[in-house]
Amino acid sequence: MPKITFVMTDGTQKEVDAPLGLSVMEVAQKNNIEQIEGACGGGLACATCHVYVHPDWQEKCLPPDGERSEEEEDMLDLAFDVRPDSRLCCQIRVTEALDGLVVAVPGTPEGWEN
Protein backbone atom coordinates (compact mmCIF):
# COMPACT_ATOMS: atom_id res chain seq x y z
CA MET A 1 0.00 0.00 0.00
CA PRO A 2 1.39 3.44 -0.87
CA LYS A 3 2.54 5.74 1.91
CA ILE A 4 1.95 9.50 2.10
CA THR A 5 3.79 11.85 4.43
CA PHE A 6 1.95 14.93 5.69
CA VAL A 7 4.16 17.76 6.95
CA MET A 8 2.53 19.90 9.64
CA THR A 9 3.03 23.61 10.23
CA ASP A 10 5.44 22.91 13.09
CA GLY A 11 7.59 20.67 10.87
CA THR A 12 6.44 17.37 12.34
CA GLN A 13 5.59 14.64 9.89
CA LYS A 14 2.93 11.95 9.84
CA GLU A 15 3.37 9.01 7.47
CA VAL A 16 0.18 7.11 6.71
CA ASP A 17 -1.01 4.22 4.57
CA ALA A 18 -2.91 5.44 1.51
CA PRO A 19 -5.40 3.01 -0.03
CA LEU A 20 -5.38 2.99 -3.82
CA GLY A 21 -8.13 4.99 -5.48
CA LEU A 22 -8.84 7.34 -2.59
CA SER A 23 -8.07 11.02 -2.91
CA VAL A 24 -5.28 12.45 -0.77
CA MET A 25 -8.01 14.44 0.99
CA GLU A 26 -9.84 11.24 1.94
CA VAL A 27 -6.59 9.73 3.20
CA ALA A 28 -5.99 12.84 5.33
CA GLN A 29 -9.49 12.69 6.80
CA LYS A 30 -9.22 8.97 7.59
CA ASN A 31 -5.95 9.69 9.42
CA ASN A 32 -7.14 12.70 11.41
CA ILE A 33 -5.04 15.33 9.64
CA GLU A 34 -7.13 18.15 11.09
CA GLN A 35 -5.62 20.91 8.94
CA ILE A 36 -7.18 19.33 5.85
CA GLU A 37 -10.90 19.87 6.30
CA GLY A 38 -12.41 18.92 2.93
CA ALA A 39 -15.66 20.73 3.73
CA CYS A 40 -17.25 20.05 0.34
CA GLY A 41 -16.41 16.34 0.49
CA GLY A 42 -14.18 16.48 -2.57
CA GLY A 43 -16.69 18.18 -4.85
CA LEU A 44 -14.24 20.89 -5.95
CA ALA A 45 -16.46 23.51 -4.34
CA CYS A 46 -14.13 24.84 -1.63
CA ALA A 47 -10.43 25.18 -0.91
CA THR A 48 -10.29 23.54 2.51
CA CYS A 49 -8.17 20.65 1.25
CA HIS A 50 -5.37 22.92 0.02
CA VAL A 51 -1.85 21.44 0.38
CA TYR A 52 1.66 22.09 -0.89
CA VAL A 53 3.11 19.27 -2.96
CA HIS A 54 6.83 18.57 -2.56
CA PRO A 55 8.74 19.50 -5.75
CA ASP A 56 9.79 15.88 -6.33
CA TRP A 57 6.11 14.92 -6.60
CA GLN A 58 4.46 17.82 -8.40
CA GLU A 59 4.46 16.32 -11.90
CA LYS A 60 3.32 12.91 -10.65
CA CYS A 61 0.31 14.53 -8.97
CA LEU A 62 -0.94 16.29 -12.09
CA PRO A 63 -3.79 14.87 -14.16
CA PRO A 64 -2.89 13.02 -17.39
CA ASP A 65 -3.07 16.24 -19.43
CA GLY A 66 -0.37 17.76 -17.19
CA GLU A 67 -2.40 20.74 -16.00
CA ARG A 68 -4.54 21.62 -13.00
CA SER A 69 -8.14 22.03 -14.10
CA GLU A 70 -9.65 25.47 -14.49
CA GLU A 71 -12.05 24.60 -11.66
CA GLU A 72 -9.16 23.73 -9.35
CA GLU A 73 -7.39 26.98 -10.29
CA ASP A 74 -10.57 28.93 -9.49
CA MET A 75 -10.90 27.28 -6.08
CA LEU A 76 -7.22 27.85 -5.30
CA ASP A 77 -7.88 31.57 -5.79
CA LEU A 78 -9.92 31.30 -2.57
CA ALA A 79 -7.26 29.46 -0.56
CA PHE A 80 -4.89 30.86 2.05
CA ASP A 81 -1.20 31.33 1.14
CA VAL A 82 -1.32 29.84 -2.37
CA ARG A 83 2.09 29.03 -3.86
CA PRO A 84 3.26 27.49 -7.15
CA ASP A 85 3.25 24.05 -5.45
CA SER A 86 -0.35 24.41 -4.22
CA ARG A 87 -2.97 21.80 -5.04
CA LEU A 88 -6.38 20.79 -3.81
CA CYS A 89 -5.73 17.31 -2.50
CA CYS A 90 -9.26 16.18 -3.38
CA GLN A 91 -7.97 16.27 -6.96
CA ILE A 92 -5.03 13.92 -6.34
CA ARG A 93 -5.91 10.21 -6.55
CA VAL A 94 -3.68 7.68 -4.82
CA THR A 95 -1.91 5.33 -7.22
CA GLU A 96 1.12 3.07 -6.81
CA ALA A 97 3.14 5.82 -8.52
CA LEU A 98 2.46 8.10 -5.53
CA ASP A 99 4.08 5.78 -2.97
CA GLY A 100 6.23 8.13 -0.88
CA LEU A 101 4.30 11.31 -1.73
CA VAL A 102 5.07 14.25 0.56
CA VAL A 103 2.63 17.12 1.05
CA ALA A 104 2.49 19.96 3.57
CA VAL A 105 -0.54 21.59 5.13
CA PRO A 106 -1.23 25.31 4.61
CA GLY A 107 0.72 27.60 6.88
CA THR A 108 3.86 25.51 6.62
CA PRO A 109 6.79 27.92 6.16
CA GLU A 110 8.33 28.25 2.74
CA GLY A 111 11.39 26.05 2.40
CA TRP A 112 9.70 23.14 4.22
CA GLU A 113 10.67 20.77 1.40
CA ASN A 114 14.43 20.99 2.04
PyMOL commands that set and color helices and strands:
alter all, ss='L'
color gray80, all
select helices_A, chain A and resi 24-30+55-57+59-61+70-76+89-91+96-98
alter helices_A, ss='H'
color red, helices_A
select strands_A, chain A and resi 3-7+13-17+50-53+86-88+101-104
alter strands_A, ss='S'
color yellow, strands_A
deselect
rebuild
show_as cartoon
